[in-house]
Amino acid sequence: MILSLSACGAGVFFGADGPSTARIKKAGGESGYGALLLEVNEQTAARASIAARSPSFAEVLGEGQPFGTIIAPGDTLGITIYEAPPAVLFGAAALDTSSLSAGSSQRGSSLPLLQVSNAGMVDIPFAGRVRAAGLSPQDLARDIAARLVGKAHSPQVLVNIGENGTSGVTVVGEVAKSTRLTLTPRGERLLDALAAGGGAREAVDKVSIQMTRGSAVVGMPLERVIRDPQQNVYLRPGDIVTVYYQSQSFTVLGASGKNDEVKFEAQGITLAQALGRIGGIRDDRANPHGVFIFRLEEPAAINAADIGTIQHTPEGKIPVIYRVDMRNPATFFAAQHFIMRDHDVVFVTSAPSADLQKFVNIIGAAIYPLVTIKAAGF
């Protein structure tokens, strides 16, 4: 029996689910081992959450303005110039003329459609080369009229932005039908583009939206866009809206309610929610002081002084082991703010008494048949 007990202590008779609490804590504290051991508390939860937060549409792209309110390169402009009689510059028959209003003696002359150059300029007869990009139609009209003062007789100008091939937004990805949405002065927003594509093909909480505008690429969970109206930004010509299914998961091992890969929604979940989804930890096996989260963490989530000699991965991440002490009531408050990440590994260590129970079960399984035989009189 003494030999059996010593063998049990060495882990010969039965295997473990993984490293013990002591081994993990030792590994996290070894210089140069390559992993940093941190406690889950309010401070680490706040740092990890801030580091994991991605920029929003409103922050990167701005709310913007409805299409047609600001002139952009490539826009086609319809410009009409009015002169009080007698017309000096724009009364020639070569220009299309029309009455300003019934009973009015003022005449309007419509210039041929003009396209704003890549440099944002447009050429106006007698006014010269005028900057149009970045101005509203009303601002451009006032600028042209000011340039014509002294040349035309009491000039007044109207400017309209016409439809053109550059005023569209492309909608692709996990939508019912990829499409191209033509923008109008009504002011289409991000969710209008999603509706134009027939909506997302997956559940809202599993879908993310990516917007590409020029060199800026920003992604957000669709659920967050719906909940926060500020993220439903105005669309601009040339925007690309991509809807994609975002599958995120963490893996749980050890003395938990279940060992599994657990998927979660694009919006994300907290540690408290994650523990609830795995059924908590096993009362008969788990060490409540030894719940660990293995993660490749962003450097911004860690105090520079804590990093020490820990080396970064080729992707610039830092291997971190977060310890969750379930015996500490403060941990449950921190767990409500600690955000889980895709590819996290949660490991629940076994309590020392669980190893003893395994040994007792093994001995009991060996002795019980002998007791049964003796009771039968053999």
Buried (B, 14 or more C-beta within 10 A) or exposed (E): EEEBEEEBEEEEBEEBBBBBBEEBBEBBEEEEBBBBBBEBBEEBBBBBBEBBEEEBBBEBBEEBEBBBBBBBBBBBBBBBBBBBEEBBBBBEEEBEBEEBEEEEEBBBBBBEEBBBBEEBBBEBBBBEEBBBBEBBBEBBBBBBBEBBEEEBBBBBBBBEBEEBEBBBBBBBBBBEEEBEBBBEEEBBBBBBBBBBBEBBBBEBEBBBBBBBBEEEEBBBBBBBBEEEEEBBBBBBBBBBBBBBBBEBEBBBBBBBBEBBEBEBBBBBBBBBBBBEBBEBBBEEBBBBBBBBBBBBBBEEBBEEEEBEEBEEEEEEBBBBBBBBBBEBEEBEBBBEBBBBBEEBBBBBBBBEEBBEBBBEEBBEEEEEEEEEEEEEEE
